[in-house]
Amino acid sequence: MDGDEEVAAVLDEATTLVHQDPVAARRLAVSVLPRTTSAFLLARADYVQAQVHAIEGSLDTALGLVTRARDGFRSAGAAFEELRTELGMMHVLNEQGRHDEAISRGLAVLEVLDRSPEVAGDADRAWWLRGTVHRNLSVCQTFAGRHTLALEQGRAAERAYLRAGMQEDVAVLRQNSGEQLLDLGRVHEAVEAFTEAAGAFREAGTTLLEARCLVDLGRASVQVGRWTDGLSAFDAARDQLERLDVRADLDQLLLRSAEAWLGLGLHDEALVAYQEAEESLRRAGQTHYLAQVLTGAGVAMTRLGRLADAEEALTEATRLHRSRGNVPLLAEALVELADVRHQRDDLTGALELADEAVTLLAGQEWTTQLIYAHLRAADLRMAGSADLTTAEAHLAAAARLTQPLGLPPLQYRVDARTGRLRRLQGDVAAARSALRAATGAVETLRATLPTEAMRASFLRDAAAPYADQVALELDSGDVLAALDAAERSKSRALSDLLARVHRRDDATGEAARTSALHEELMATYNEMLREDPDLAPEARARRRAALRSRATATEVALRAERLQAPVADADPIGAPVSARDLAARLPADLAVLLYQIVDDRVLAFVVAGGEVRSAEHVSDCGRVRPLIRQLDAQWQRPRMGGAFVARHGARLAAAARQVLQDLYAELVAPLDLPDLPRLVVVPHGPLHEVPFHALHDGGQWLLERYQVTVAPSMSVLLSTMDVVPAGGPALVMALPDAAASQVQAEAVAVAAALPGARVHMGSEADVLTLRREAPGSAVVHVACHGLFRPENPMFSALRLSDGWITAAQLLEIDLTGSLVTLSACETGRTNAEGAGDETVGLARAALGAGAAAVVVSLWLVDDAAAAALMSRMYAELSTGATPAAALRTAQCARALAGDHPWYWAPFVLVGAP
């Protein structure tokens, strides 16, 4: 074999590897360059390199290499190869957003084949080239948003391939047709097409094509509500693409994964993925995908309240889509931009954008996009009940379009809005039917999710129909049905977790990247705990802000990394217990006060003695939220030092009591609470920050009248009450330092009240000991520094001697039946503010790990006061008092002594009273 024959053989191998191992294909193509002077072979090498650069997203480089390859084939007199380079030219131009140029080149090739078929040399090659041109034209029409034309080109490609006897290439066409079907809203058909194509690619060993098809399959599965299947497909695609090191396809995977996370309500994770993809796509000049990324990032930022950033991203997305002439994607961006304008109090501007989207899509083939445009237009017209007639017309159009598609994630959105409209119109029966359909669909969709974190996020994002159902049933006088809806919206993921016998294995191994991120986060937490006294106040504030920002970025990256891990099958989720059954199961001496916020109104349910009463307008969030902010300001004042408190203690205590009295007037005074010894409060939204036991009626504290505890929901309350208490010896752990000097004395006092307690202090108070000795302990008491992370509450953490243990890690420890006391700062805080009420944080983690009850703090605690309070609580516990009664006695003693509430009120008991 002479030199050129060897070079040709190498190039044959490189061509085969382009879609299996692009890096290896390029390496082979480059290796032959010094070994030949043949214009034909050099053109072949250029074309292989061009294909690889196009795969990697280096489009300008790819375009230059394709042009050079075409010229090389021309000079070598290779007419067919010269014509075939137009395929690569079409691909690159299309990726650059120059769709019509790409289409013109494809049509020109077809003209050549019609005029001079002999240029291909034989019939099979001519039909292959014709089929591939049609296939590329199908892709170009897809990018241009012309999906019916794309399907037509795909069918023409299939006919040509079959004439050429190339059945194996039909798999590519099946994938392309799946993309068209997906964009036309025929998602179930798309899933079938992608599944068939992925199997064919797998059998043929074309790894890159299989990975691309898996990305499409994941996207389609998510759209039909099969999230576990979708995420599994993404995981499989990621494994293959990372092995191949194909950047452009990894960017598209990031885009589709982000879309899935956005649909699950995981807005932080979605935004991280979008931003990573954006950076890469900008460098590559891939404006088609960049515009989609900007739209998705804009939606994520809207959900996170970053409205100015969202408007900037969505405005750029609309500009890019307009410049490319992609009508359906432009309409998607306009719909989301309308939402931002509405939230920024520009209803007129929002309506103009939504109406433009409807006009662009009306009478066209883009069904899914048109449905969302109708829904946004209806939302805007229902705002303030401004134009219900037009809203009804939009919803009717959306319902007609949605019904034949069979897409549950879309159908529940239509039903939820229809229910709201009928409620506003006063049509109770129709509203009830639509809202029950919507909430039923939410429950069904939640059951398909593989992790409780995903379920929690999804429920928060789908909370609106529950709130509407509560209001509707109260308006119609059905209190039990209203309570059912309220209960179903609260801490359902935690209820599911408590109802399952499955528990994850302790100390599961972490991937290298996850472990590195965790170590980075722990180091940041340590820095956050340290203060530099030499810095000026402004510099300290900047340092704290920078550390918080760093911690947030690491937390989100860590959450995203864990979500990308292989998913397990979803555990079945049972139907929630009815309100009537819950009420019947409550002990006779216990009342439940359950709050619900609907349309900024504070509603309440009082459940006692098997009966349920409601108060449909206790207060308004507009009055309650300022009082909560005032209370937070009151908690800052005692922290100003002993001398300041000594001089102004009585005045500070009186000021705090006044705010607590005002909150009592708003939240408790309007209610006729029963005269029972025990009261369990189930807060909602911002009310999770209220210390209900410390509210004051002008004559006494609420804890003087009741033994007050807190629960995330009635279902969780009854689950914890059913837990059999653990019987093992107590575990007491304490990590004292200069900033928490009383922690050791607290631990000693607690241990003295708990005979046989195992005590670990200082270096012995480590994570391994907690994991090893907590299971089976009747009491688990941990006194140390705590850190609340409002941006990511499941990363709130306790500092032990060998590092921090986060709420997510605490959830993995077996705490079944234990009383868990987390004697640290802000261990009871949560981020339940907002539309949903899925409480997250350290208290939730301990309950989810099986604890019967958890004692946690709502704000920064005083070290000495906490030690004294805990000492008294455990002394009472040793006499046989229940944990709730013991805590109440300890707090009452300090309250009646006249202490400022900041010292005695931070601790609350969550769970079994």
N, C-alpha and C positions, 0 to 999 in steps of 0.2 A: 504494500500500500504506500503510494507516494505521499508527499507532504500535504498536498491539497485534499487528497482523499481522507487523510487523518483529520484534517481541519473540518471537513464536511461531516465526518462521523461525530466529532465533538459537538458541532453545531446541531446535529440531529438530536443528540442527547440533551443539549441545552434547551432546544425547542420543546422537548417532551417535559422538561422540568419546570417550565415557566409557571404552570398552575399547580405544581406540587411543591417545589422548593425554589421560589424566585431568586433567593440569594445565591444558591448554587448555580442556577441558570446564568445569572449575570457573571459569576466568577468564571464559568466555562467560556462564555462569549468573549470576555476580556482576554482570557488566556491565549486565544488564537490570533489576536491582532498582530503580534510580532512574527507570526509564523507563515503569513501568506501575503501576497500582493494582488490576489485575485479580487477584482472589483465586485464580482458576484458574492464571494464568500465574505468579504468585508461588509457588504450591504446586509447579508444575513446576520452577521454579528451585531451590526448597528440595530437591526430590527428587534433582535432578542433583547438587547439592552433597553430599547425604547419600551418594549412591553413591560419589563420589570420596573422601570422608572414610573410608568403609568400606574402600575399596581401600587407602588409606594407613594404615589401622590406628587411626584416631582414632574409636574405636567409640562413646564417650559422645556426642561431637559428632554423629556420624552418627545415633544413636538420637534425639537431640533434633530434628534436621532432618527425619527420617522422620515423627516424631509431628506436627511442625508442618505438613508437607506433607499428611498424612492429614486433619488438621483443616481445612486450607485447601480441599482438594477437597470435603470434606463441606459446608462453608459455601457453596461454589460450585455444589452440587448435582450434582457429577460422581461418580456412584456407582461407575462402573467404575474410574476413576482412584483413588478412595478405597480400593476393594478391592485394587487392584494394589499400593498401598503396603505391603500386608501381606507382599509378597515381600521388600521391603527390610527390614522388621521381622524377618522370619524370618532373613535373612542376618546381621543385626547380633546378634540374640539368640544365634544359634548360635556366632558368633565369640566371644562373651562366655562361652561355656560353658553357656548356658541352653538346652540342646538340647530338653528336653521342652516348655518354653514355646514355642520356635520350632515344634516339631511340632504343638502344639495350635492355633497360629494357622493353620498350613497346612491342617489338617483342617477348621478352621472355614470357611476360604475354599471348600474343596471342598463343604461342606454348603450354603453360599450358592448356589454354582453349580448344585447338584443341585435346590435348592428354587426358585431364581429365575434360570434361565439367561438371561432377558431382560436382566439387569443388565449383561451384556457387550455388548449392542447387536446383535451378529451372531454366527453360529455359529463363524466362524473365530477371532474374538477370544476367545470362550469356550473353545474348544479350546486356543488359545495359553496362556491364563491357567491352565487346568487342567494343561497339560503343564509349565509353569514351576513351579507349586506342587509337582507330583510330583518335578520335578528338585531343587528345594530340599529337599524331604523326604528325597530320596536322600542329599543332602549331610549333612543333620542326622543321619540314621541312621549315616552313615559316621563322623562325629565322635563319636557315642555308642558306636562299636565294634560296631554291629549291621549287618554287611556283607551278609548274605543279604536282610534287609529293604531295605537300600539298593539292591541289584540289582533287587528287585521294583519299587520305586518308579521306578527308572530305566527299566524296561521299560514301565511305565504312562505315563511321560512321553513316551517315544518313540512310543507308539501315539497319544497325544493330538496331538503335533506333526505326525505324518503325516496325521491327520484334518484338521488346519488347513492342510495343504499347505506346511509349513515344514521342508523337508528340510535346510536349512542349519543349523538349530538342533540337528539330530541329532548334529553334531560335539561339541557340549557334552556331550551324553549319552554319546557314546563315551568322552570323557575321564573323565566321572564313573564309567562302568562300569569303565574301566581302574583307577581308584583302588580300587574294590571288589575287583576281581580281584587287585590287588597285595596288599591286606590279607588276602585269603583264601589267599595263597600261590600263586595261578595266574599267575605272573609272566610267562611267555612270552605268554600271552593278553593280559596287560596291556600288554606292549611293543607288540603289534600294534594294540591299541586306541589307545594314545597316538600311535603313528606316524600312523595314519589321521586322528586328530583334529587333530594338528599341521599336516598337509598341508591339511586343509580350512580351518583358521584362516588359514594363510598365503595360500591362494587368495582368501579373503574379505577379507584385509587387516586382520583384527582382531589387531593386534600383541600386545596385552596377553594375550589368550586364548592365542595361540600360545606366548608366553613361559612362561605358566603350565603349558601342556602339555609344553613342553620340559623344565621342571623335573621333572615327573612321569616323563617318558621317561628322563631321566638317572638318576633314582632306581631305576627298574625295570631299566635296563641294568646298573647296578652290581650289583643283586641276582642277575642271571644270570651275573655274571663278565665282562661286556663293558665293562670299565672305560674303555677308550679312547672307545667310543661314549657312555658316560655322561658322562665329563668334557667331551667335545665338546658334548653337549647342554647341560650347565651353562654352558659358555662362551657359546654362542649365546643362551641365556636371559639371561645377565648383560648382554650387550651391549644387548639390547632393553630390559631393565628399567632399566638405568642411563640410557638415553636418555629413557625415560618418567619417571624419577625417582619410582618407586613403592616407598616404603619397606617397606610390609608384605610385598610379594612378594619384595623383596630379602632380608628377614629369613627367609622360607621357603626361599629359595635358599641362604642361609647355612646353615640347618639341614640341608638335603639334601646340600650340599657337604661339610659337616662329617661327616655320616654316611659319605660315601664315603671321606674321608681317614682316618676311624677304621678302616674296613675294610681300608685299605692299610697300617695301622700308623703313619700320620703323626699321632701323638697330639698333638704341640704345635700343629700347624696346625689340627687339629680343635678343640682347646680354644679357640684364639683366635677361630675362627668362632662356636663356641657362645656364648662370652662376649659377643661383639659383638651377636649376635642376642638374647641374654638381656636385655641392657640396653634394647634397643628394645622388645621384647615386654612387658617389665614396664611401661614407660611407656604402652604402648597397651592394657594390660589383656587381652592375648590369651592367656589361661591355657591353652588347648588346646595351642598350639605351645610356650608357655613350659615346660609340663611335659615335652614331648618334648626340648626343648633341655636341661633340667636332667638328664634321664636320660642323654643323650649326653655332656654335660659330666662327669657322674659317672663314666661309663665311661672317658673320656679321662684323668681325674685318677687313676683306679685304675691304669691302665697306666703312668702317670708316677710311681706310688708315693705320691701325695698322698691317703692313705687317709682321713684325717679330713675333708678337704674333699670327697672323693667321697661319704662317708657323709652329710654335710650336704646336698649337692645331691640325692642319690637319695632321702633321707628326705622332702625337700620335694616331689619329683616324685611319690612314692607318695601323699602327702597330697592333692595337686592331682588326681591321677587318681581317687582314692577319692571326692573331693567331686563329681567330674563323672560318676562311674559308668562310666568307660571301662575295662572289664575287660581287654581285651588290652594296652592301654598300661600299666595298673597292673601286670599280670603281668610285662611287660618290665622295669619298674623294680624289682620285687621280685627278679627273677632276678639283676640286676646288684648290688643291695644285698646279696644273699646272698653274692656273690663277695667283696665288701668285708668283710663280717662274717667270712668264712672266713680272709681274709688278716690280719685282726686277731685271730686265734686264738679266734674264737667259733664253733666248728663247730656247736654245738647251735642257736644262733640262726640260722646260715646255713641249716641243714637245715629249720627251721621256715618260713623265707621261701620257699625253693625248693618245699617241699611245698605251701605255700599257693598258689603260682603254678600248680602242676600241678592242684590241686583246682579253682581258679577256671576253668581253661581246659578241663578234661576234659569230653568230650562236646559241646563247643561247636564253632564253625566256625573258630576262630582257629588254623589249622594251624601256621604258622611260629612263632608265639609259644609254642605248646605244645611244639614240637620243642626250642626253646632251653631251656624250663623242664625238660624231661626230661634234656637234656644237663647242665644245672647240677646237677640232683639226682644224676645219675650221677657227675659229677666229685666231688661232696662225699662220696659213699659209697665212692668209690675211694681217697680220701685216706687214706693209711695202711692200705689194703686193709681198711677197717673193715667194709664190708657189700657184698661183691661180688655176692651173689645179687640184692639189690634194685637195685644198679647195673645188672646185666644186664637186669632187667625194664625199667628206664627206657630203656636203649639200644635194646632191641628195639622198644619203642614209638616211639622217635625214628626208627629205621631204617624202620619200616613207613610212617610219615607222610612221610618225606623222599623215598623211592624214586620215587613218581609225580610229584614236583614238577619234577625235572630242573634243580636249582639247584646247580651245582658248588661255590660258596662255602659252601653248607650241607652238601653231601654229604661234603666232605673233613673237616669237623669231626666228623661222625658216624663216618666211617671211622677217624679218628685216635683217637677215644675207644674205639671197638671194639677197635682194635689194642692199646691200653694194657690194656684189660680182659682180653683173651685172653692177653696176656703175663703179667699178674698171676695168671691162672688156670693158667698153664703150658701153654696150647694153642698151641704154636709155629707150626704150619701156619696156623691161623686168624689168629693175630696177624700173621704175615708177610704174608698176603694183604691184610688190612685196612690195614696200615701202608704197604705198597707202593701200594695204591690212593690213600691219603691223600697221600703224597709225590708220586706221579705227578700228582695233581690240582693240587697246589701248583705244580709245574713248569709245567703247562699254563696255570694262571691267571696266573703271573708273565709268561708270554710275551705276554699281552694288554696289559701295562702300557706306557705310552708313554715313561717315563723311567727311567734306571737308579736314580735316587733312590727312586722308588716301588717298584721291584723290591727294592731293598735293605731298605726298611722292611717291605714285605710279608713277605719271607723271615724277618726277625727275629721278626715276629709269628706266623709259622707254623712255628716251629722244633721244636715239641714232638714231632711224629711222627718227625722225623729222629733225635732223641735216643732215643726209644723203640725205633726200628729198630736203632740201634747196640747198645743193651743186649740186645735180643732176639737179634741175630745172634751176639753174643759168647757169650751164654748157650748158644746151640745149637752153638757151635764153628765157625761160618763167619766166619773173620776177614776174608776179602776182602769179603764182603757188608757186614760191619760198617764196614770202612774206606770202602767205597762210600758208605754212608749218612753217615758223618762228613764225607767230602770234599764231598758234595752240600750240606751245611749251611753250608759255609764260603765266604765271599766269592764267591758265585755271580754277583752283579751285576758285580763287578770282572772276573771271568772272561769274562762276556758282553761287557763293554766291550772287553777286550783282543782278543777273537775277531772283533770287527767292524772293517771297513775304514772305516766312516763316522766322520767327525769333524765336530763343529760348527764353523761359521765362527768365526774369532777376532774379538774385539772387537765382538760383536753389540750392536746398539742396545738400550737399555732404555727402557721406558715412563717417563713423567715421575715417576709415584709410586714406581716401583722405584728410579729414580736418586736421588730425594730420600731414600728410606729408606737407600740405600747411603751417601750422604754423611753422614747422621745417625749411622750405625753407625761409620764411619771416625772421626768426631769423638769418639765415645764411646771407641773403642779408644785414641785419643791421650790422652784423660784418664786411662784405666786405666793407661797406662804411666807417667804422671807421679805422683810422690808429693809431698805437701805436708809438709815437715819441721816446720812450725810447729804442726801438728795433734797433739793428744794421741793416744796409741795407740787409745783407744776411738773417737775421732772418725775416725781413719784407717780403722779397721775398718768403721765405718758407711758411710764414703765409698766404700770398695771394694765393700761389699755393694750399695749403691745403684747404683753404676756397672755391676756385674755384672747386676743386675736390669734396668737400662735396656737394656744390650746384648742380653740374652736376649729381651726383648720386641721389640726392633727386628729381631733375627735371625729370630724366628718370623714376624713380619709380612712380612719380605722373602721368606722361604721360601714363605709362603702366596701372596704376590703372584706369585711366579714360577710356582707351581703352577697359578695361574689363567690363565696365558698359553695361547694356542691350542696344542693338543698335536699332535705329529706322529704318523704311523703307527708302531706299535711295530716294532722290529727283530726279526727271527726269532731265537729262542734255540735253539741246538743242544743235543743231549743231552750230559750230562757224560761225560767219558772215564771208563772203568771203572778201578777200583783196580788191577786186574791190568795193564792197559795202562800206567797211570802208573808202576807199580813197574818195569815192563820198560824204560821210557824213561829211568830215572835213570842217570847216569854210574856207572861201577863204583867210583869212589873216593868216593862221596857216600852218606850215610845221611840219612834224613828221620825226625825224631821228631815225630809228630803227636799232639796232645792233644785230648781230648774230655771234656766234663763232662756227666754224666748223673745226675740225681737226687742232686746234690751230690757224687757220686763223681768223682774225677779218673781217667780212663782214658787209655791211651797206646797208640800203634801205632809200631813201629819198622820202617821200610821200607829195605831195602838188598839189593844183589845179586839183585834180582828177587824177593825173598821178603818176606813180611809176618809180623811177630810182634805179639802184643798183650799188654798187661798190663791186666787188667780192674779192678784196684783199686789204683792207684798211691798215691793219697792221698785226702783229703777236703777239700772247700772250707772246711769248718769249721776245719781246721788251717792251710790255706794262706793264707786271707785275712788272719788276724791277722799272719802273718809279712810279708805285703806291706805292711800298715799300719806294722809296725815298720820295714821298710826305708825307707818314705817318711819316717818320723821321723829315721832315720839321715842321710838326704840333707839335712835341714834344718840339722844341726849344723855342717858346715864353712862354712856361709854366715854364721856369726856373727862372722866377721872374722879377719884374719890373726893378730892377737895371740892370740886364743883357740885357733886351730888350732896355732900355734907351741908353746903350752904343753901342749896335750892331743892333739896329732896322732896319736901312737902309740896312745893309748887309744881315740880315735875310730875309727881305722882297724881296730883289733881288734874293736870292737863291731860295726862294719858287716860285717866278714868273718864274724863269728859268725852274723849273720842270714842272710847269703848261704850259709853252710855249712848252716844249718837248712833253707833252701829246697832246697839240693842233696839233703839227706837225704830230703826229702818227694817231690821231683819227678824226680830223676835216679838216685839210689842204688838204688832198687828195680828199675831197668832194666838189662838186659844189652846195653849199647850196643856196636856193632861197632867193631873197631879199624881205622877208616878216617880219612883226613886231614880230610874235610869233613863237617860236620853242619849240616843245615838244620832249624830248629825251627819248627813250625806251632802257635802257641799257640791257646788257646780261652778266651773269657770273660775273667776277671780275670788269667789268665796272660799276657796281652799286656803287663802292667806289669812282668813279671819280666825282668831283664837276664840271660838264660841264659848268655851268654859269661862273665859275672862270677861265676857260682856257683862255690863252693869246696868241694872234697871233704875238706878238712883237710890236704891236702898240696900241692895245686896248683889253679890256676884252670882252669875248663873250657876257656878259650881257649888254655891251654897244651897241652891234649890235642887240641883240634879247632880248625879254622877255622870259627867259628860264625856263621851268618847266620840271618835270619828270613824267613818267607814267610807271606802270608795263607792260602794253601792250596797243595796240590800242583799243582793246575791252573795257578794263577798263577805258581808257581815255574817250571814247564816252559814257560809262555808267555814269561816274561822270558828264559829261557835260549835260546829260539828267536829272540829279537830280534837283528837284525844291528846291530852297534855303529855309531853315527854317526861320521863321519870328519872333520867340520869342526873348526875351531879352537875351543879352550876359551873359555867365557864366564865371567869372574870379576866378581862384583858385591859391593860392600861399602858399608855405610852406618854409619860410625863416629859415636859421640857420647860424651858424658862418661861414660855408664854402660857403654859398650862400647868402651873406648879401644884395645883390642888388635885390633879388627876390621881396621883398615887394615894393620897389620903382618901379620896373617894373610893378607889378600888379596895383599900383595906377595910373601910367601913361596910361596903357592900358585901365583901367576903365574910365579914364577921356575922352578918345577918343570914348567911347561907351556909349552914354547916356542910362540910365536905367539899366546898367549892375548890375547883382547880384555878389557881391564880397565876397569871403570867404577866410580868411587868417588864418595862424596858426592852432590852434586846430579845427577850423571850416572847414578847407580844408581836408575833409575826404572822404572815398570811398562811404559811404552812400549818402552824398550830391551830389557827382558826378553822381551816379546812378539815383538819384531822380530828379536833376535839368537839367542834360544835354539834355534829350529828348526835342526837339522843339527849342533849343537855336540856334540862328543864328550864334553865335560864342561861341566856348568852348576853353578857354585859360587856360592851366595848366602850372604853373611855379614851378618847384621843382627839386629834384635830380632824375636823370634817371640812369638806369643800363642796359647795353647791355650784353646779354648772347650769345656769338658767338656759343657755343656748342648747345644751345637750344633757338633760337631767340624768339619763342612764349612765353618764360618765361622772356624776357626783360620786365622791369617793371618801374613804376613811384612810387616814395615814397610820400604817403600822410600821414596825421597826425596819422591815426589809422592803418597804415600798407602799404604794397605794392600792387599795382594793376598791374597784368601781362597783356601782350598782349592778351593772351587767354581770360582773364576776360574782358578786354576792348572790345573785339569782341561781348560780350553779351549785351552791353549798346546800346540803340537806339540813334544813332548820325545822323539820316537821315537829309540830307540837310545842315548840319553844316559845317562851316569852323573850323577845329580843329587845334590848335597850341599847340604842345608839346614842351615847352621851357625848355628843359632839355638836358643832354648830350647823344649823340649817339642814339637819338630816331629814326633816319632814317636809321640806319644800318640794314643789312640783311645778311643772309648766302647763298645768291644766287650763290656763287662760286661753280663750279662743272658742272656736265653733264647737269643738269636741270636748270630751271630758274623760279621756283615757289617761288617768294619772300615771306619771312615771317618776322614778327617782328611787332613793334608798329604801323608803318605807314600802313602796310597791315591790321592790326586789325581795325584801325580807318576807313579805306576805306570799309572793310568788314562789319562794323557796320552801314554803310550808309553815311559816311561823303562825302561832295562834294569835299573837298580838305583838305589836311593835310600839315601843316608846321612842318618840323622835322629837326633834326641836324644830320650831317654825322660824327661828331667827338666831342670830349670834348670841351665845349664852355667856353669862358671867361664870368664870371658872369656880370661884368659891361658892357662889349661890347654887350652881349645879351639884357640887359635891354635897352640900348640906341637904339639898332636896332629895338627891338619890339615897343618901344615908337614911333619911326619914322614911322614904318610900319602901325601902327594903326591910326596914325594921317593922313596918306595918305588915308587909308581905309575910314576914316570918311568924306573925301571930295568926295567920290563916286568912287574912284579907285577900280579896281578889286583886289582880294588878290594877284595875281601874279604880277600885276603892282605895287602895294604898296610895296611888298617885294623887287622888282627890284629897285625902287627908293631909298629905305632905304640902300640897299647894294651898289648901285652906288655912293651914297654920301660918304660912307666910303672908297670905292675903289679909287675914284678920289682924295680923300684927302691924299692918299698914305699909308693908314693903311695896315699892314700885313694881307694877306688874311685869316689867322687863325681867326682873330677877326670878319670878316664880311661874310665870305663865307660858314660857316658850314650849314646854314639853306637853305633848298630847299623846294619848294612847289610840292607836289605829288597829282595829280588828275586834276580836272577841271582848266584850265589856266585862 
